[in-house]
Amino acid sequence: MAAYAIQDVVVHDIAEFLAYQRKIGPLLQAAGARYLARGGEFRVYAGDYEPGRLILVEFPSLESMDAFYGGDAYQALAAERDACCSCRIVAVQGLGAPLTRQARR
């Protein structure tokens, strides 16, 4: 079942951040992940939350996300990430397949 990495990023050095993103893109693709949102326009509808740049990445599963973030390739880029931005990353497991009309009875 899919899982989602929700990232709130504050970029300190845009040139270095873009270089980091060029490196991480192929790693995400190799992990079967894909961007669903990457820094687009957003709105806050409730609360006093003021995110920076929001990024949403879909992974095949929570386990594949764990393997990606704990893996050597991603950890090798962590210092580059930390040098150009600060971020919060949380994971949430997606819902299973929706029930069919027949299964709901």
C-alpha positions, 0 to 999 in steps of 0.5 A, a space after each residue: 500500500 502506498 505511503 507518502 513523504 510530506 516535506 516542509 522545506 525552507 530553502 537557504 541556498 536555492 542554487 545548491 537546493 536545485 543541485 541537490 534536487 537533481 541528484 535526489 530525483 534519480 534516487 527517488 525514481 530508482 526507489 519507485 517513488 514519484 513527486 506528487 507536489 513540489 513547491 507549488 502554490 498552497 493554502 492554509 485553511 485551518 491553524 497557524 501553520 506557515 509552511 515553507 516549500 511543500 513537497 509530497 512524494 509517493 512511495 510504493 510502501 512505508 517499508 520502501 520509504 524506510 529503506 530509501 531514507 535509511 539507505 546509503 545513497 540518500 544518507 550520502 546526500 543528507 549533508 548537502 540537503 542540510 547545507 542548503 535547506 532545513 526541512 521536516 519530513 513526515 511519513 504517512 501510510 496511504 489507504 488501501 484500495 477502496 471497497 467496491 460497492 459489492 464488498 460494502 454490503 
